[in-house]
């Protein structure tokens, strides 16, 4: 059940209506039931894995409080963390490994029959495993107490708006919300719906439309050269942002319908003046997770300089691996680590960072460069794209002409895409200064209503029709 | 009490907005859809001909089904000049399952004793179009002329977005609602002279379209569709005639002998099983090397199609009987 499918729309309406009919003391149970139904609708055994993960981490977290010695406590922590990490590594590496073995068989380097085995990566596993691991570590560190009520804890792990692709929540922020009485709140619910609509606009009108062009070129890179690659890479930067932030907006808005506040996941990331700033604005729930549970335990920046650099690199390599075990994601992570190291060397800690306007496009260009590795189907494809970016650029007219031929877009399509990006840029610009939806809600109804109606009409008219496209981050 | 009142006030306010705002959006879409519908219909001019059935054509005496081979290669001028009522039911890339659907929808306009040509091409027992997107685009046109019960794999969602509310699938075509915004398109002048190199290249292209990326050339469901068409004709006193239309040698020579043998076996078996005659003009000496009769490698031009009809009138006993 994808957020952009009709079945999800029907599911959400039913759950929303019943939620406010069910008495407060049973609401957690109802939400838990709805979350499992949502998840098991994808695959039956996904629910079993989710339940086992919940059970294991629940028992271990309680065992911390009963542990008599710190050693016993640590052993219990490792008992929880190690299996989760191993399962995650297995699911992340199995398919690339199988495909590599098959390649070797096909190339004749192994004298066995090729086999067709595909390990199904359970949807959202990276997200709820990280959420559970974060909870275990927090309880271990004493930052939060172990949840005694299994139902509340199970809901914390499985709450359906955030289950498939986050935002990765923290126990101290979420668990109290599930216990609190949450009557129908007009402001909250309407805010949630508006945020969801904005999320759908980003996903359906921008990301899905851009994806058509991006996929055409990136799935057949050897047929294209030149400026077209630069344009589609910029388009991919916008696509992935709209896809994932659109998903996050839908998830946060959806949770708001039930009176639950999830953490903000994106804060206008392309208005960053450095890569470090970008990571404080992009996929915030994951970057703070890596900061708190990987970077800081490694020593963070309170260690010798070389070690600090190494910590940065390691954290981003792990982040790259979290996205996938293929070399392209690892290179993507490594590049981000290296860029942050260079930034730290140029602008050491303690020195005030001057936000020069030129850093805005420079950061964006650097980010686009790293996105090439993220999007390319293989490292060879990425290198081909990079080596052909300025193909024939010495003849500007030809350079432009080739791009026009490679990108089969009409003037109206180009104008439509530019307009959509302009709307996004304006929204994000104001989002730096205020809560756009809250501020807009204060306007007179004759200003607000036409905008809401226009947004719905634009989504209905300009979203690609047919099979609902998956969100990019569902694969991680 | 005040709190309870406020609570319900909020719920009602929320419910009203949830209904009114989407309703207003639907109304706007409906208003845009109205002027867009005739513009959208322009896309499906090839099936617009069916609207004349029942008005201009009520008692069709000679007709044909088929894909572009049927659409282009049958020119009824020699028959209409003699006062016969004829209708071409063919559409580009129309496979047997759609032939059958068209027949079920419009077969009642064929008069008892009429003759129906069923073109059998090399791709007929599979689909001419194998690309899923192109196949979907091709199937959409039938939502504009057939009733849902006759449309193979009818999908109400496609019906809504392409037929009932086509504005939803208009995309950039929406600009056509505002003619002043449209750019003029300069049409390229067509080449009139016959260029054998162009023919050969086009033949290769057509061959690839008909033969590449297909695992099985003779799908059981397509064979069954052909049996269904023939049975329908017999039940309604229509005389079916199987025919393979003329191809230029540039196209025909590309086809492998093994395939041709299997193709002939399949068609002959169906003809024998049903007692229907099969006429093969695919390698007819009067056409194969005479490029002046062809529009491209496997389609006749108007002159060729008229000539082909004259040949059918002289050589097909079922048609002669009617004449």
Interface residues (C-beta under 8 A of the other chain):
Chain A: X183 X184 X185 X186 X189 X190 X193 X410 X411 X412 X413 X416 X449 X452 X453 X456 X457 X460 X461 X462 X465 X466
Chain B: X7 X10 X11 X13 X14 X17 X18 X21 X22 X24 X25 X28 X29 X32 X136 X157 X161 X167 X168 X169 X170 X171 X172 X174 X175 X183
